[in-house]
Amino acid sequence: MTPRAFTVTNVAPTAAFTATPQQIFQGELATLAFSQQSDPSPADTQAGFTYAYDCTASGTLSVANNRAATATCKYLKAGTFTTGGTIKDKDLGATSYTASVKVLSPQDALSGLRAQVVALNLNATRTSDLTTKIDNSLQKLAQGQKADASKQLQDFIKKVNDIVQQQTLTAAQSKVLTDTANRIIASIAVS
């Protein structure tokens, strides 16, 4: 019997890769995460995997050779970013993935907040009370007056709380609006 030579080829690990949330406000964090990791080699699986993360798919690794299956990225500019992640086994077999993160500017976030208010179908006076504060904030931003834009949103929050006291808005609706307004205020600070 003649011995036969054969070559064993390393098979790279696979996984699911996500960026969450997929839409954030300028200045917020997104989490890049691997899940459902798999490798046909029990030895590779037992040894564990290393991960590399690229927050903007620029080719510059934000985190490399990390044992953690998650990393966070902070986005200080608005836009849509393609993130990258690579999972690697002990034999250096690697698989790379991408996911998108959309980062809204404060102006875009304010437009979304305005749409939320309009969708509540409050009476015309209540809707106007709230949308006027948002429109004023947008105007102040356009003029480069960040502090005044934030002040308008603080006034918006007060008005939301007043409307809750009048039992026109539920506590749950109020929470969504005020949480969003506070996130926008934070976003304005870093924009």
Stockholm file with secondary structure:
# STOCKHOLM 1.0

chainA/1-191         MTPRAFTVTNVAPTAAFTATPQQIFQGELATLAFSQQSDPSPADTQAGFTYAYDCTASGTLSVANNRAATATCKYLKAGTFTTGGTIKDKDLGATSYTASVKVLSPQDALSGLRAQVVALNLNATRTSDLTTKIDNSLQKLAQGQKADASKQLQDFIKKVNDIVQQQTLTAAQSKVLTDTANRIIASIAVS
#=GR chainA/1-191 SS CCCCCCCCCCCCCEEEEEEESSEEETTCEEEEEEEEEECSCHHHHHHCCEEEEESSSSSCCSEEEESCSEEEEECCSCEEEEEEEEEECTTCCEEEEEEEEEEECHHHHHHHHHHHHHHTCCCHHHHHHHHHHHHHHHHHHHTTCHHHHHHHHHHHHHHHHHHHHTTSSCHHHHHHHHHHHHHHHHHHHHC
#=GC SS_cons         CCCCCCCCCCCCCEEEEEEESSEEETTCEEEEEEEEEECSCHHHHHHCCEEEEESSSSSCCSEEEESCSEEEEECCSCEEEEEEEEEECTTCCEEEEEEEEEEECHHHHHHHHHHHHHHTCCCHHHHHHHHHHHHHHHHHHHTTCHHHHHHHHHHHHHHHHHHHHTTSSCHHHHHHHHHHHHHHHHHHHHC
//
